[in-house]
């Protein structure tokens, strides 16, 4: 699984890995004590789990070297979803309004 470092961390032991904010790492082992074994640029070591956040798709594309631009299709889908959500909220508001047509 890909995770992004949200805080910098300086390794204190030889089995730990330094983290720089924004770097994307692969988590290869999790434990309940709050330390995860990670891989970064071929090196493996432990890092505090609380310093890592699940990487989003954009970060994963950047790490893989894929183009990061949004396509017009992506933007079109996002706009349609946003408009549908807005219409849904307006319909619900009208339906449950204390000032509906029947009470005026």
C-alpha positions in Angstrom: 0.0 0.0 0.0 1.2 3.5 -0.8 1.3 6.1 2.0 2.5 9.7 2.1 4.6 11.2 4.9 2.7 14.0 6.5 5.5 15.0 8.9 9.3 14.8 8.7 10.9 12.2 10.9 14.6 11.7 11.7 15.5 8.0 12.3 16.9 7.3 15.7 17.9 3.7 15.3 19.6 1.8 12.4 16.4 -0.1 11.6 14.4 3.1 11.1 14.0 5.3 8.0 14.0 9.1 7.7 10.8 10.6 6.4 10.5 13.8 4.5 7.1 15.5 4.3 5.4 14.6 1.0 7.5 11.5 0.2 5.5 8.5 -0.9 6.5 5.1 0.6 5.2 1.6 0.4 4.0 0.1 3.6 5.1 -3.6 3.7 4.2 -4.5 7.3 2.0 -2.9 10.0 2.0 -3.6 13.7 -0.2 -2.6 16.6 2.6 -0.7 18.4 2.4 2.2 16.0 5.4 1.4 13.9 5.2 0.3 10.2 7.9 -1.3 8.1 8.2 0.7 4.9 10.1 0.6 1.6 11.5 3.8 0.0 13.9 3.8 -3.0 14.9 0.2 -2.3 15.6 0.7 1.4 13.4 -0.8 4.1 13.0 0.2 7.7 10.5 1.2 10.4 8.7 4.6 10.7 6.0 5.9 13.0 2.5 5.1 11.6 1.1 8.4 12.8 3.4 10.2 10.4 1.9 8.4 7.4 -1.3 9.0 5.5 -2.9 6.8 2.9 -1.7 8.2 -0.5 -4.4 9.5 -2.8 -4.6 8.7 -6.5 -2.9 11.9 -7.4 0.1 11.2 -5.2 0.4 7.7 -6.6 0.3 9.0 -10.2 3.1 11.5 -9.4 5.2 8.7 -7.7 4.8 6.5 -10.8 5.8 9.3 -13.1 2.4 9.4 -14.8 1.0 12.7 -16.1 -0.9 14.4 -13.3 -3.1 16.7 -15.4 -6.9 16.3 -15.1 -8.5 15.3 -18.4 -11.6 17.2 -19.6 -13.5 14.0 -19.0 -12.4 13.9 -15.3 -13.6 17.5 -14.9 -16.9 16.9 -16.7 -17.7 14.0 -14.4 -16.8 16.0 -11.3 -19.0 18.9 -12.4 -22.0 16.6 -13.1 -21.6 15.0 -9.7 -21.4 18.4 -8.0 -24.6 19.6 -9.9 -26.4 16.4 -9.0 -25.5 16.9 -5.3 -26.7 20.5 -5.4 -30.0 19.5 -7.0 -30.5 16.8 -4.5 -30.1 19.2 -1.6 -32.5 21.7 -3.1 -35.1 19.0 -3.7 -34.8 17.8 -0.1 -35.0 21.3 1.3 -38.2 22.0 -0.7 -39.7 18.7 0.3 -39.1 19.2 4.1 -39.6 22.9 4.3 -42.1 24.1 7.0 -43.2 26.7 4.4 -44.3 24.2 1.7 -47.0 25.2 -0.7 -49.8 23.4 1.1 -49.2 25.4 4.3 -49.0 28.9 2.8 
